[in-house]
Amino acid sequence: MPMSRAQTPIFSIPMRRVEGFLTDKICFRDAKARTPHPGLILENNSHNECRLQIWDKFLIKHEYRISKQHGEQFVDVTNDNNIIHRKGNIVPGAMTVSKIILPLEILFAELEISSVNIKFTGSAFYGERTCNLFLWHFVSSDYIQIEVKTYQQDRVVATTIILGRLKTAAKQVKEIDEALVNKKCLARVQAYFETMGILSDFYVNKDGYKDYTYPLAYIAALPSAEIVNQLSGQGGMINILRMDFGNFERIPITGDKGPEVKLARAKKRNTFNKIITEVAEGLVTYYRGLAIVNPIAKFQNSTEPVLDALNKLISPQEDTSVPFSGVNKV
């Protein structure tokens, strides 16, 4: 049901947060813009700061391109050994996931994301214009559902459902002493932001404090790399990734090693693999999820299984470019 008009907006977003996106284009769209009760209103506060007041459901259009250089840097940061992202032209699926979650964490710091469920329906390619469309639904006074469609050209490459809620005013933020921050792990997170073309300060600098916790987008990027590593690159292509962030606790950037991914394969099947994931730091398990991996997925315009197509993709006598027409969905 739609949320009734409250006395205060659902979100109040400082528009300066958009400046953290160095090359991306972000547009807010309001279907009620020309009505007596628009869902989005731009206002300047008493400090002359421009803020977007959000009163009702709306749409965000997020456009970006991922260069091969940034893709290669991304898999270095996330420790993904899948060579198709270095030798080929395919954007890491985890990078597509990050481009969905990270804008929400930066623009909507008051949003607590509880779960992300993404289904890949095609591969994204380096250098091509990509568009995320975020459709917001305010399910109740507390809970929010965001539907996201990710397009390249006219193709849908992923569909996502994100569930979350507003932070309660009574919830206290656990601030982390900067002296306790693991500088090596922080540098890795900062390198992650660089691959995304986003300034890390716009995540760290929250209203009134500095947030030295791992972004959920970074956490969601780790299972894909671990699946590749543990299955020796023969896990196939991820069809579905689901992450449950349940208790809303964030992992502080203070541990010796950083987050670790644990995997367990469910009952073996001939058509797909169901892999249970856990993300832990030290002795504490913070998040759980699952991945559906299709071991017989095909590359675009290919009738061969993944491993055969992969061998041709990286062979020096073959053209590594991937044409756009005729995507095989997985």
Disulfide bonds with the S-S distance in Angstrom:
none
